Amino acid sequence: MRPLLVLHEDGAEHPVADTREQIAQLFELSPEDRAERLPSGRVTTLQNRVGWATTYLFRTGLLERPRRAHYRITDRGRQVLAENPKRVDKRVLSQFPELEEFVGTRGGGDEAVAQAAADTEPTGTAEERMAAADEELRDALAAELIDRIEEGSWEQFEQLVLDVLEKMGYGGVEGAVERTGGHGSDGGVDGVIRQDKLGLELIYIQAKAWKREHSVSRPDVQSFVGAIHGKATKGVFMTTSRFTPEARAYVDAIPTSVVLIDGRELAGLMIEFGVGVTLRQKYEIKSVDIDYFEPEAD
């Protein structure tokens, strides 16, 4: 991570492809080294390592992304370089709260995050390490999905929300899912799902594609509940951002059944139900078939 950060020290925008080539030269990688591929065969080890290093530095605020596939050092990045002249790794990055948000560590507070980030030596069984790696890949994919959503239009986000709900099995009849929103319709209804042919069971949808630093507050949720009052008793409010504790407390205290889904939860649903993602690699874990080797009874 530190050599990659040093390459950005000039303050200019650097394309990922250029920094990858510079890293290869810095470490004097041979043609064979550059061509080495991961077991999946899809990308080179060099691409993978530089990609992950860039992701961690970006997610913890040491690099910023002014445009797609281009990165630039931040003031925090310069400070980390000055304070860590020999090495920058996950242990160094664990001082920043953004790391906890990115890796999705649950419970235990800052000490648990620091310990999880510091664990660079393989621990646990092979299956446990694979499970940990799978979780890390899902967290990175979820973060990238939210980035892509934020780069799109509000129309695309409203349609995405409806696509996710439809994939989850809501709206079992033809034409049951409808986007009703329009520009400037925030606070109202952006979509509706008819759970039966007569439309007796309706679920109203609100979608807000907000930046992650802009939380959805209680008044925002109240506005949505007011818009569906008298029309339906069920609603789903999805956002790329997050909900304030007051907003969540409010929906727990009202008779209308409203489900709040924040950016992390939305990305998880997209991954689970295959919306906006594609299967790149699948691993199988096999064990010995004990019955095959057991002697047959006389």
N, C-alpha and C positions, 0 to 999 in steps of 0.2 A: 504493500500500500504506500509506503513512504516514497519509493522511487517514482511511482505514478503521480503522487502529489507534487514532487519536486519538478516534474515535467510541466506542471501547470503554474509553476511559481512566477512565470513572467506576466501573469494576469491576462493573457490572450485566450481566445476561444480555441480549443483543440478538438478536432474530430477524433472519435474513438479509433478509427483505422490508423490515423497518424501516431497516436500514442502507443498503439499496439506495436507498430513497426519500431518506434523508438525504444520501447521496452526490450524488444528482441535484440536490437543492436547493443543496448546497455548491458545485457546479460550474455552477449556474445553467443547467441543461440545458433547452432549449426542448421543447415537445411533440414536435417533429419529431426532436430529438436522442433523446428517450426512446423513440420509436417505431422508430428505426433498427434494422434487423435484420442478422444475419450473412448471408453469401451463401446459406447453407442455408435461411434463412427460418424456422427453428424457434425461435430465441430472439433477444432483442434484444441489441444490443451492450452495453448497460448491464448486463443480467443476466450476460452472459458475462464482462465485465471484473471486476465485483464478485465473481462466483463464483470466478474464478481467483485474484484477490488474497486472498480469504478462504482458499482452499485452501492457498496458499503460506504464509500466516501461521500457519495451523493445523498444517500438516505440520512446520514448523520450531519449533513450541512457543511462538510469540508469542501465539497465541490457544488456548483450550481449548474443548471442546464438551461442556458439561454434559448436554445433551440434544439430540435431533435438530433441526438447523436453527437452533440457538441457540448463540451464541459469547460468550466472556468473556475479557478480557485476563489474561495471566499475569505473574508477576514478570519473566520474561525480556522480555515485550512492553514492560513499563514501562521496563526498562533500555535497550532498543533505542530507544525514543522519546527518552529522556534523552540518549543518546549520538549520535543522528542527528536534529538539529533541522530539517533541510531536506528530506531524502529517505530513504525506505526502499525498496530494490529488491533484486534478486537478488544483487547484489554484496555488500550488507550481510548478506543471509541466508546467503551462502556460508561464513560463519564457523562455522555450526552443522553438526555431522555429520549431522543429520537431513535436510538438503538433499540430501546425496549419496545417502542411502538412498531418498529420494523420487524424485529424477530418474533414479536408476539409472545414474549415471556410472560407467564402468568404466576402471580403470587410471589411472596418472599421479599418484595421491595427491591431497592437499589442493589443490595448485596447479592441477591439471587441473580439479578441481571448481570452484574459484574462477573460473578463466578461462571455463569453460562457463557458469557462472551470470552472469558479467559481460557476456557477449555479447548486448547488447540491439539492436545494429544488424544488419540482415539481411546475412548472409554466404553465400557459396556460390551455386550455381545454384538456380533455382526448384524443381527436383526434389529437390535436397539439403535445401532448407528445408522442403519438404513432408514428407520422410522424418523430419527432426528433429521437426517438429510432431506427426507420427504417433506417434513414440516418446514424446513428452511426454504426449500424450493417453492412450496405453496405460498409462504409469506412474501417471497420475492415476486411471484406471479401476481398475487393479489395487489401488491403495491403498483406493479406495472399496469394492471387493468384500470386502477383508479386514475393513473396518469393519463391513459388513453381516453378515458371517459371525460376527464376534465378538458382535454384538447378538442373534444367534439362539441356539437351544438346542443342546445336544450331540446330540440326535436329528437335528436338521436338518443338522448338520455331517456326521454319519456318512452320512446319505443323500446329501448333496452329493458326498462323496468317491466313493461308489459310482457316482453319476450321471456324474461326470467320467471314471472308468475305463471305464464302459460306452460313453460317447461316443467314447472313444479306441479302441474296438474290442475290448476284453477281454470275454471271456464271450460266445462266438458262438452259444450255444444258449439255448433258452427256459428261463427260471428260473435262469440261470447266475449271476446276481448276487443275493446275499442279505445283508441286514443282520442280524447275529447279536448285536450289542452290546446292552448295557443299562446303566442308570445304575449307576455304581460298577464297571464292567467294565474300567476303565483298567488297562493292563498285560496285558490279555488280547487277545482278537480281537473286532473290531467288525464285520467283514464277511468274506465269502468269495466268490471267483469261481471257478466251475468252467469250465475251458477246453474240456472235452469232455463228451459225454453221460454217460459212465460216472463222471465225477468223478475220473479218474486224475491230471489236471493241475490242482492247486489253487493259488490265490494267496490268501494271508491278508492281511487289511487291518487296520491300526491307525490311528485318527483321533484327534487331540488338538487341540481348539479352545482353545488357550491364548493369553493376551495376548502381544504381541510382545516384551515385556521379559522373559518367562519362557521361557528356552531349553530345548529338549529335550536331556537329557544322555545320556551313555553308559549309566548304569543303566536309564533309561527304555527305551532301545532293546534292551538286554540282556533286560529283562523280556519284551518282545514276542517276541524270538527264542526265549526259553525256552518261551513259550506255544505256539509253532508247532512246536517241536522234535518230531520223530517223526511229524508230521502232513503237513508240506509242506516243500519246499525253496525256496519263493519267498514273498516278502512285500513289501508296500508300506506304508510308514509316512508318513502325511501330517499336517502341522500348519499352523496359521495362524501359528505362531511361527517359530523357526529352530533349527537343530541346532548343538550345540557341535562344535568340531573333533575332540574326543575321540570323540564319537558317530559322526562320519563315518569316522574312522580305524578304529573298531571294526568297522563293516560291511565295510570293505575287507579286513579280516584274517580273516573267518570264511567257512566253506564255504557257508553258507546265503546265497542270493541275496536281499538286502534292498535295496530302493530307498528312499531318503529324499527326500521332497519337502517343501520349506519353504513358507512363506506366499507369498513372491514367485513361486516356481515354480508353485504351485497356482493363483494368480490368472492367471498367464500361460496355463496349460492351460485354464482356464475361458473366457478370451477366445478362444483359438485354436479350441476345440471348441464354443463357443456355449452354455455352461452358465451360467445366471444373467445373461446379457447379451442385448441386442437390437441389431440394426443400425439406427443412427440416420441415418447419411449415408454415401454412397459416392462417391468421386471417381475419375475415369478420367483417365489421362494418355495423350494421343494424339500421334502424330508423323506427318509427311508420308509418304504411301505413294510411295516413289521409283519403284516399278515402274509406277504409274499415269501418271507424267509422262515415263517413258522412251519415246522414239520407237520404234515397231515396226520390226523389221528387215525389209528388203526380201526 
